[in-house]
Amino acid sequence: MAFDMVRDIVKQRHVSPMVTIAVRADGSVEKVTFVVSSGVPAIDEGIRKIIASHAPFGAFPPTLARQYDVIEIRRTWVFDTAIRLQ
């Protein structure tokens, strides 16, 4: 379903976006930051929607939650026959 959200727009010329997602200990998303934009606003917005559609994520295990309030995950998004994160 996630790929369906961006299938047509990723046919446009773009670069592979690098995205940082800040996840709170309860699994909610604090913020989404584009380190490198795709160059196509519709693709970037589609990525935001994909992330929102998967939130909330699982809460941190207790040992991790005691150490961190928020973790940041940075990945490059690649669109081909599916969405791959590198």
C-alpha positions in Angstrom: 0.0 0.0 0.0 2.8 2.4 0.8 4.3 2.1 -2.7 0.9 2.8 -4.2 0.9 6.2 -2.6 3.9 7.3 -4.7 4.0 4.9 -7.6 3.1 7.5 -10.3 5.0 10.5 -8.8 8.3 8.6 -8.5 8.4 8.3 -12.3 9.4 12.0 -12.3 13.1 12.8 -12.3 14.3 12.9 -8.7 17.2 12.1 -6.5 17.0 9.5 -3.7 15.9 11.4 -0.6 17.7 11.0 2.7 15.2 11.2 5.6 15.7 11.4 9.3 12.8 10.2 11.5 12.8 11.1 15.2 10.8 8.5 17.2 9.8 9.1 20.8 10.0 6.3 23.4 6.3 5.7 23.2 6.6 5.0 19.4 5.1 8.3 18.2 6.9 10.3 15.5 8.4 13.6 16.8 9.5 14.9 13.5 10.5 14.0 9.9 13.5 15.9 8.4 14.7 15.7 4.9 18.5 15.8 4.9 18.4 15.5 1.1 15.1 16.3 -0.6 14.0 14.3 -3.7 13.6 17.6 -5.5 10.0 16.8 -6.1 7.6 18.2 -3.4 5.0 15.5 -4.2 7.5 12.7 -3.5 8.6 14.3 -0.2 5.0 14.7 0.8 4.3 11.1 -0.1 7.2 10.0 2.1 5.7 12.0 5.0 2.3 10.3 4.4 3.9 6.9 4.3 5.7 7.5 7.6 2.4 8.9 9.2 0.5 5.8 7.9 2.9 3.5 9.7 2.9 5.4 13.0 2.9 4.9 15.9 5.8 2.5 15.9 6.4 0.1 18.7 7.4 1.5 22.1 11.0 1.2 23.1 11.9 -1.7 25.3 12.3 -0.6 28.9 16.1 -0.7 28.9 16.3 1.5 25.8 13.5 3.8 27.1 15.5 4.4 30.3 18.5 5.7 28.2 16.7 7.6 25.4 13.6 9.7 25.1 14.0 10.0 21.3 16.0 8.2 18.7 16.7 9.3 15.2 16.8 7.0 12.3 18.3 8.2 9.0 17.8 6.3 5.8 18.0 6.9 2.0 14.8 6.0 0.2 15.1 4.2 -3.1 12.1 3.7 -5.3 12.1 0.9 -8.0 9.7 -2.0 -7.9 9.2 -1.3 -4.2 10.4 1.2 -1.6 13.8 0.2 -0.2 15.6 2.0 2.6 19.4 2.1 2.6 
